[in-house]
Amino acid sequence: MSITRAGLLVMIGGLAACAGRPPSTEGLVLLTRDGCVNTETLRANLDEALASFPQPPTYEVIDLDAVAASDVRRGYPTPTLLYASRDVFGMPAPQPPLPEPT
């Protein structure tokens, strides 16, 4: 799935509006793992989109290979962008048992 910088900005703003709060990156998390070929593209687009905020916010990057095997975030494909613990592309949260990474 390809996403533009403007698309990321719209999604983050839309999720914030649905959550009843102003756009922020409180809870904005990029999930990845070593060898994910699409992480750099998503990260570059995200960085550019966030730079358009008056005070550019930050986000957390989590290596899924470094979290506990029981962490449900391990069930997401990489890269995945979560806002307020929800996938910005609308993928439902993974349910145990979690699949092995591919």
C-alpha positions in Angstrom: 0.0 0.0 0.0 1.4 3.4 -1.0 0.6 6.5 1.1 1.5 10.1 0.4 2.7 12.6 2.9 -0.5 14.5 2.6 -2.5 11.3 3.1 -0.6 10.6 6.3 -1.4 14.1 7.6 -5.1 13.7 6.8 -5.2 10.3 8.5 -3.5 11.6 11.7 -5.8 14.6 11.8 -8.9 12.4 11.1 -8.0 10.0 13.8 -7.5 12.8 16.3 -10.9 14.3 15.3 -12.6 10.9 15.8 -10.9 10.6 19.2 -12.3 14.1 20.1 -8.9 15.7 20.6 -6.6 18.0 18.5 -4.0 16.4 16.2 -0.9 15.3 18.1 1.4 12.4 18.0 0.7 11.4 21.6 0.6 7.7 21.1 2.0 7.8 17.5 4.1 4.7 17.0 5.9 3.3 14.0 6.2 -0.5 14.1 9.0 -2.1 12.1 11.6 -4.8 12.2 15.1 -5.3 10.6 14.9 -5.9 6.9 11.5 -4.2 6.3 12.0 -2.6 2.9 9.1 -0.2 3.2 10.0 1.4 6.6 12.3 4.1 5.2 9.6 5.2 2.7 6.9 5.4 5.3 9.2 7.1 7.8 10.3 9.8 5.2 6.6 10.5 4.3 5.7 10.6 8.0 8.5 13.0 8.8 7.6 15.3 6.0 3.9 15.3 7.0 4.6 15.9 10.6 6.9 18.8 9.7 3.8 20.7 8.5 2.6 21.0 12.1 3.4 24.4 13.8 5.5 22.5 16.3 6.7 19.3 14.6 5.8 16.5 16.9 7.7 13.3 17.5 6.8 9.6 17.4 8.2 6.4 18.8 9.8 3.7 16.7 9.4 0.2 18.0 11.4 -2.8 16.7 8.9 -5.7 16.9 11.7 -8.2 17.2 12.6 -6.5 20.5 9.2 -6.7 22.2 7.8 -9.7 24.1 6.4 -12.5 22.1 3.0 -12.0 23.8 2.8 -8.3 22.7 -0.1 -8.1 20.3 1.7 -5.5 18.3 3.9 -8.3 16.9 0.9 -9.4 14.9 0.9 -6.3 12.7 2.8 -6.4 9.4 5.6 -3.9 9.1 5.8 -1.1 8.7 2.6 -0.2 10.6 1.7 3.3 11.9 -0.4 3.3 15.1 -2.1 6.4 16.5 -3.7 6.0 19.9 -3.1 2.3 19.6 -5.1 2.0 16.4 -3.7 1.3 12.9 -4.1 4.5 10.8 -4.9 2.3 7.8 -7.8 0.7 9.6 -6.4 -2.8 10.2 -8.0 -4.4 13.2 -5.8 -5.2 16.2 -4.2 -8.6 16.0 -5.7 -11.3 18.1 -3.8 -14.2 19.7 -2.5 -16.6 18.7 -0.2 -14.3 16.7 1.2 -15.3 13.4 5.0 -15.8 13.0 6.7 -12.8 11.2 7.4 -13.3 7.5 
